[in-house]
């Protein structure tokens, strides 16, 4: 049952993104920014928590979950440490994902990246 | 290839009528849903090992980022993305792809201003506005708790 909800809710987040791409010609970067900020807002309002409880990874894997995590981290840090928590809580909660992305990207660039300018390829995310 | 705003607009318009919504949206739904199910399976695996919920969540993100980096490295993620659109963009694997792709792409421009700088070409804005929104929330929350 959990997998069904993960599939349905996660799929819905992606379908909404596709609607935005097809109908508004929003660039992938704008979609991702919109999703993260929406996640922060929904997390702050307490709306996202029930979706996470229902759909598990279906809510945490889409980028809105990243925003939700930022909000959750800030809430915890502000409650424990006061105002300074608004500066520390967000990155603390997302540190693993961000650092992993950067480190794995660096390794991928070393291993798979082409140093040869003549064979440069364009990849989907950068294309639009 | 560098595009100005208006050139991009023209290209987008030219491409837009060809987009088949009845195809792209279900594909995004299907692939995005499946990626989330993979995430759920990884999450359940970590939880079954007795790892706390928070740490299992972080490990799941890291695992998905790793998988995405490998698939992107071999050029497979972009092949899936061609058909899945937002289905591969919106999950955290898409975020990872947006970090790994430019890192590989801009190796031609060196490790500092190529890989090092361009690694954040899409992740940068995401982090900037995500952090800004969360910091703003923190200030509002603090004011509410104090008041």
Interface residues (C-beta under 8 A of the other chain):
Chain A: X2 X3 X6 X7 X8 X9 X10 X11 X12 X13 X14 X15 X16 X17 X18 X19 X20 X21 X22 X25 X28 X29 X31 X32 X33 X35 X36 X37 X39 X40 X41 X43 X44 X55 X56 X57 X58 X60 X61 X62 X63 X65 X66 X67 X69 X70 X71 X73 X74 X75 X77 X78 X79 X82 X83 X85 X86 X87 X89 X90 X91 X94 X96 X97 X98 X100 X101 X102 X104 X105 X106 X107 X108 X109 X111 X112 X113 X114 X115 X116 X117 X120 X121 X122 X123 X124 X125 X126 X128
Chain B: X1 X8 X9 X12 X13 X16 X19 X21 X24 X25 X26 X27 X28 X29 X30 X31 X32 X33 X34 X35 X36 X37 X39 X40 X41 X42 X43 X57 X58 X59 X60 X61 X62 X64 X65 X66 X69 X72 X73 X74 X78 X81 X82 X85 X86 X87 X89 X90 X91 X92 X93 X94 X95 X96 X97 X98 X99 X100 X101 X102 X103 X104 X105 X107 X108 X111 X115 X119 X121 X122 X123 X125 X126 X127 X129 X130 X131 X133 X134 X135 X136 X137 X138 X139 X140 X141 X142 X145
